[in-house]
Amino acid sequence: MTQPSIESYNNSLTDNVHTSDSQHPPDGIDYKAPANDRQKAFSKKTSIPKHTWGSSSSCHLLIGKFSKQDLVGKRYVEMYLRSQYIRNCRPNTFKNIYNALTPFSIFLRKIGKDCVEEVRRQDVEAFIEHEQDRGLKMSTVKTRLAILKAFFRFLLERGVVEQDVFPWKIKIRLPETLPRAMAPEDVDRLLTVIVGARDRAMILLLLRTGMRIGELLNTKIRDVSLREQKILIFEAEKNHLGRVVYFSDDAREALEAWLRLRDTRTELLFYGYKGKELSYAAARMIFMKHLKGAGLNHKGYTLHCLRHTYATDLLNALIPIECLEKLLGHKSLEVTRRYARLSDKTREEQYFKAMAIIERRQSHEHNQLDSELQAILEKTQLLSPHGKELHEYP
């Protein structure tokens, strides 16, 4: 049978590629939430529609939402958002800025501050404590603190606030948790129950390439080379780094099976109902469905665990950590070293080798002690019948 060609699929794609950066905020969005509902609304993460994921539209969308509300420091927040747009920050960065500065502005109003110039360092510390008391994850609180520091640095450079306001000494330490990888037997059980061509190709590609789920969902058919078994990621969603990832023979077979079935009019490699973009929530539901089918839903695995499993398996196969860093798209080798703590086979072998020596030595000492005790016992038994007749002479 002739193998499917990616090039044959490319020829059938439409030339009218949709570019989100040219989009304006969509009509019909309700920016006028009641004032007494703001705190509840801002406790949730801001949702940016996928068709407005360009940096320009994301920035203008959030500025529009911010400007419609009576918040402290509104003008400076808008200036800061525009400065981040000039720096070409990612859409997710704008969302994080909005999710940090909006509740901060609400908090300032709550404690009686009417303008940013009145803010003191104690107010920033009180806000961080308030966010912790709300039960937010420490990683979320740390992100919001980092955004506040950047925002106040921006204000400091423009003479809006004094230097003593800057929260230099506020630091949040996070626990250095290990990445969570799937056990090999669990991976086998999961792959056994996945029979659908699309789902199997998607899960195997995540497992064999180490791609982030967002990167895979954004992958277009033209980014894939079956012949060279690689996928081009021109710009990573998280850190702007472009890279090339490779996939194994079993992932290639699963991908070929999916390519024979997919709609050639759709440019995305994976898509949902009627060719629409597959969201993270939908991909998560697919993954959880198959976890449940494999009897693994109680183990707390997530889609990102497939990336951790990929890294762990490669390290166990003795791939150089510098090579793994490039494949994962990390900016720092220290981030990649976390996986070395999880899967250092050399350290594991050295431990069990050393422990075997300790156990042998202890066993030898125990046997030697038993021999000495046996000799003393035998000597006592020989001397006991004559104990009354033995005398010690001077």
N, C-alpha and C positions, 0 to 999 in steps of 0.2 A: 504493500500500500504506500502511495506517495505521501510523504510527511507534509503537513500543512506549513505554509510559509508565511512568516509575518509580513513580508513584502506584499503578498497577495491580499492580505487584509488591509494594508495601508491604502491600496489603490481604491478600495471601496469606501473610504472615509470621506466625510463631507469637507469641503474646503473652507466653509464658514465657521472657523474656530471661534468660540465665544471667549472673549477676554473680559475678566471681571473688573480690571482696573478702570475700564471706561464706564462702568455702571454708576448711576446715581442712586442714592437711597431710594428704595421702592416706595411707591405711593401706598397710602392706607395704613402706615405705621402710626400707632397711637402713642405720641410722646407725652400726652397730658395726663399722667397718672395723678390721682388725688393725693394731696399732701400727706394725709394720715396713713396712706398705704406705702409711702416711700421706703420706710425702713424694711418692711417685709419684702418689697420688690428688690431692693438692693442686696438683701441677704442671699439672693440667688445669683448665680453666674449669668453674666450678660450673654445672650444668644445672638450670634451674628449669622445671618443666613449665608449658606454656602455661595450663593450667586453674588454676594457682596464681599467675598474674602480678599479682594485686592486691597493693598495698603491704603490707597487713596479713598476708596469708598468706605472702608472701615473707619478711617480717621474722621471723615466728614459725618458719617452716621453717628458716631459717639459724641462728636462735638454738638451735633444737632440735638441729641438726647440730653446732653448736659446743659445746653443753653436754655432749654425749655423749663428748667427747674430753678427754684430760688435757693441756690446753694452758696455757701461761703467760698470766696476765692474763685468764682466761676470764670472770670476773665483770665486769671493766671493759669487756670487749668487748660483753657482753650489754647492759650499761647504755648503751653508745654506740649500739648498734643500735636500742635502744628510743628513744633521743633523736632519732635520724634518722627513725624512724617518726613521731614527734610532728611533725617538720618536714615531713611528707608527701613524703619523697623517693621517687623512682621505684624500681621493682623492680630495674632494672639497677644502680642505685646500691648497693643492698644486696648484690648479687652482687659488685660491685667491692670493696666493703668486706670481704666474706668472703674473696675471693681475695687480698687484700692482707694482712689481719691474721692469717689462718691460717698462711701460710708464715712470717710474722714471728714468731709465737708458737713455731712449731717451731724456727726459727733460734735464738731465745733459749734454748730448752731445750738445743739442741746446743752452745751456747757456755757453758753452765753457769749460766744465770740462772734463778732459781726464781720470781721475782715481778717485776712491772712496776716496782716501786719501785727495783729494782737496776739498771735500764737507764740507760746513759750515752749521750751523743751519739755516741761512737765506735762503740757497738753499732749504732746506726741507720745510720751511714755504712758499717759493715761489711756490714750486710744489703743495702743498695743496691748495693754492689760485688758481693755474692754473686749478686744477681738479674741484674746485667749479665753476670757470668761464665757464667750459665746460658744465655745466648744469647737472652734475651727481647728483644722489640722495645723500642726506647728509649721509644716512646710508652706502652707498658705499664709500664715502670719508672717513668716520670714520673707516671703515674696512681697507682701504688702509693705513691710518695713523697708525693704530695699527700694521700692518705688517711692516711698515717702522721702528717703534720703536723696534719691536722684531729683525729686521735685524740689526739695529745699535747697539743694545745690544749685539748681536752675534759678531759684528765687534769690539766693545769695549772690550769684554772679551779676544779677541785675539790680542789686541794692534794695530789694523789697524787704528782706528780713536781715537781722543781725546775725553774726557768726555764732553767738552763744545759743541761738535757737537750734542749730544743726544737731541732730541726735547722734553725735559721734560715738558715744560709749554704749549705745543700746545695741546689744548683739543677742542673737538667738542661736543656741547650739542645737543642732538636730542629731538624733542618734544615727550612727553609721551602720545602717542595716545592710544585710547581704542581699544581693539580687536573688530573686526566687526563680529557680529553674524547675522544669517538670522532670520527674523521675523517668528513666528510660522505659521502664515497664508501663508507665502511664501514657507515655507518647505512643507506644505500640498499641495500647488499648484504644486510644483516641483515634488513631489512623484506621483501625479496623472497622469502626462504626461509620466512618464518613464514606458515603457511596455517591453522593451527588457530585457531578463533574466540577461545577463552579466552586462549591464549598471545599472540595478536596484540593483543588488547585490553589485556592486562596490560603488555606491552612498550611499546605506544604511549602508554598513560597515564603510565608512568614517564618516557617521553621528552618528553611534551608538558606535564606538570604539574610536573615536578621533585620529586615526592613521594619520600620515603625509602621503601624497600621495606617496612619495618615498618608505615609509615603506610598504604600501599596494602593490605597483607594484612589490616589491621584495619578497613578501610573496610566499612561496611554499606550495603546497598542504599538505605536511607533517607537516607544522607549525600550521594547523588548527584542532581544536577538536570540532566537531559538538555536541557530547554528552555533553561536559562541556561548550559549547558555549564560547570558548576562542581562541585567537590567540597568539602564542609565537613570540615575537620579540627578537631574540637572541642578536642583537647588533644594536642599532638605528644608522641610517645613519648620523645623525647630531651630536650626542654627545657621542656615544659609549655605552650608557646605554641600557641594556637589560631590558625588562619588559613583563608583561602579560596584554593583554587587553581582554575585554569581549564584547559580542554582544547580542542584545535583540532578542526576539522571532520573530519580523517582519524581522530582518536582517537574522535570521536563515532560515526562510521560503524562502526568496529571494536567499540565498546562496544554499539551497537545489535545487531550481529550476535551478540555473546555473550549479550545479554539474551534474545534469542529462543530460545536453547538451554539456558540455565541452569535449575537446579531452583529453582522459585519458593518452595519451602518453606524454603530456606536464606537466612538474613538476611545472610550475608557476601557481598560482591560477587564475590570470588574464593575458591574452595574446592578441596579436593583430593578424594581417594577417599571415596565415600559421604558427601559433604557435610562432611567434617572440615576443620578449619583447615589452610590451606596454610602449611607452615613455610618459614622462610628457606632452609633447605637444599634443599627441593623447588623453590622458586622459582629458586635458583641453578642447580640441575640443568637446569631448563627453559631458562634463559638460555644455559648452556654448550652444550646440545644444539644450539640454533639458531646459536650462534657457530660451532660445528664444521660445521654444514650450509652456512654461508656462507663457510667457509674462513678464519675469523678467530680460531680458538681459540689461535693462536700469538702473538697480540698482547697478551695479558694484560688484556683488558677484564673489568671486573666489573659487577655490577648498579648499583653506585653511580656508575659512569662515565656512565650514562644521565642522572643528575641533573647531573653536571658538563657533559654535552653540552647539556642544556636551558639551563643558565645561560650557557654560552659562546655559544650561538646567539642568545639574547636580547640579550646585550651587543653582539654583532656587528650586530644589527638596531637598535642605538642606543637600547635601553630605558634609562631613568634607573636608575642603580645603587641609588638609594633605593627605587625600586619593586621591583627585583629582590630586595632584602633582605627585603621583606615577603613576596614570593611564595615565597622559599626558607625562610622561617621562622627567619632568623638573629637572634640577640639583639644582635649587634654588626655595624656596617657594615664594620669592619675584616676580618671573616671573608669578607664578600662581595667585598671589594676584591681578594682573591686571584684571582678570575676576571678582574678587569680587567687583571692582569699577564699573564694567559694570552691574552686576546683583545682587546687594545687596538688596534682598527683605525686609530684616528687616529694613534697612535704609529707603526704600521706604515706608513701612507701617508706620514707625515712623513719617516720614515727613507728610503724609496725615492725620494721627491722630492729630498731632500738628496743622496742618493747619485748620482742622475741629474745633478745640478748638478756634483758633483765629477768625475764621469766626463766630462762635456762639457768642463769646464775643462781637465782633464788632456789630453783629446784635442786641444783647441785649442792648448794649450801644446806638445804634441808636433808638431802640424802646423806651428806657428810655428818651432819649432826645426829641423824638416826644411827649411823654406824658407831659413833662415839658413845651414844647412850647405850647401845646394845652391848658394847665391850664392857662398859662399867657394870651393867646388869649381870653379865656373865661372871665377871670377877667377884661380885657380891655373892652370887649364888655358890661359887666355889669355896669362899671363905666362911660362909655362915655356919657350917657344921663344926668348925673348929674355933668359933669365936671365943668360947670360954677359956680355951687353953692357950690362947695367944697372949703373950705378955710383952710389954715394951721395956726393953732394957736400957739403962742409962748409958 
